[in-house]
Amino acid sequence: MVFSSHIFIYYFLPAALLGYYALARAPQRWRNFWLILTGYTFYGWAEPRFTVLMFVTTSIDWLMSLIIAHNDWHVWRHWHRPVPKLIRGDSRTKLQHRAITISIVSNLIALGFFKYFNFGVDTYNALVQAAGLSHFQWNTFFRVVLPLGISFYTFQALSYTIDVYRGEAEAMANFIDFSCFVSMFPHLVAGPILKFSFLADQLKHRTLTLDKFARGVAFFSLGLTKKILLANPCGKIADVSFDAASIHSLEAWFGSIAYSFQIYFDFSGYSDMAIGLGLILGFVFAKNFDSPYRSESITDFWRRWHISLSTWLREYLYIPLGGNRCGAGRTYLNLILTMLLGGLWHGASWNYVVWGGIHGGMLAFERSQGRESFYHTLPRPLRVGLTFVIVLIAWVFFRAPNLSRAMAYLGSMFGFSHAQASANLLPGIFYKPYYLLCIAIAAIVVWAGKQTWDWTQQITWPKAAICCGLGALALAIMATQEYNPFIYFIF
């Protein structure tokens, strides 16, 4: 179930909000329990069996956090005692170290098995076949189905136990409150990836106000508008261009630009809807996008794109690897390793590894050049344009089905391949006024529009009317569309 679907908007969401607001005067824990029920319903809609996996990993993380906090395997002895918050910087016992290890390893085993088992088998078979050892191939009928959103809720759960271990958060004695953090449907399957310490107080104390509700509706309406009115048409162009057997250079660039707009409006729109739903429920989530295509460097891009992921990677991967504390060479290596793993986090494909390698390599290069490099002497429009082109090239690997198709598409973009006659079918969609208009509007919003976060700081009647009008238009068009993909749904 995704936010931009009839089932969610017309059935699930009204029922979820009706039950939640019926408990407005009830104790906070009752509302948290309702969010657990709706979260598990939302998550298990497509495949109920995966709710068992989420419950098991949630239970392990909760128990390990209490073991860490109490420094005792027998946590039941402490049920009615206050949970101590560890002192940051103090040494930890072997028992606490074992508990955090169990939490991390169990989460990574679940993530690794479900997300990378098929990839590992296919890679192994390809290697032994290339080495002429086909008889060593593992020909198994067993294929693993990827649970929706496992990458997102795994990272969120890991942030909890790690923060407790570091002394940055207090372990939750009540399983309902912690389970609510993991299973809350607004950010369950596609983020934002929120640190536990960011939401800890809100899980215990939050208020439902008219201002939050109004801003939440505005966020959701604008996010839905981004998704339906901009991401979907751009996605149609991208699909036609990337699925073509061959394509001319101009149309290849047009298709890659369309995909860059699709993935931005698709994901930022979903994040807007998630933030809006959080506000409606009384939560304030963190900002996840900040006009990333206006970035002046790749370093700047990762301060603006999927901010919750880049923050998680920095705090839980880059800094533990050593960050910039071990000399220049180690810093560059840490940047590259972080982005390689960040690419692999997106999916089990070498394309994502290459995508992460491009970004990691550019981050290391920019760090090595410093603020005095030739790059920083360029006028700002040129820096923004150059950064966008680098991001655009990297997106080709993100979108193409495999490495060979990605290289072929890049060859078309730079004129190294010759389009066949079949490419004559492409202008039929590329140059229709509707799609040209959508691309033009998308470009205006990307480089001149105001961020949803800033525009909704204060909701006035004119703004409310605009949001409601755009939301209604998006709903009307959604009712007529069969094409309604969501890119990050598979991560």
Secondary structure, DSSP 4 states (H G I P E B T S, - for coil): --TTSHIIIIIIHHHHHHHHHHTTTS-HHHHHHHHHHHHHHHHTTT-TTHHHHHHHHHHHHHHHHHHHHHT-S-GGGGTTSPPPPPPTT----HHHHHHHHHHHHHHHHHHHHHHHHHHHHHHHHHHHHHTT-GGG-------PPPPTTHHHHHHHHHHHHHHHHHTSSPPPS-HHHHHHHHH-GGGTTT-----HHHHHHHHHS----HHHHHHHHHHHHHHHHIIIIIIHHHHHHHHHHHHSSS--HHHHHHHHHHHHHHHHHHHHHHHHHHHHHHHHTT--PPP--S-GGG-SSHHHHHHHSSHHHHHHHIIIIIHHHTTTSS-HHHHHHHHHHHHHHHHHHH-SSHHHHHHHHHHHHHHHHHHHH-TTSHHHHS-HHHHHHHHHHHHHHHHHHHHSSSHHHHHHHHHHHTT-S---GGGGGTHHHHT-HHHHHHHHHHHHHHHHSPPHHHHTSS--HHHHHHHHHHHHHHHHHHTT-S----GGGG-
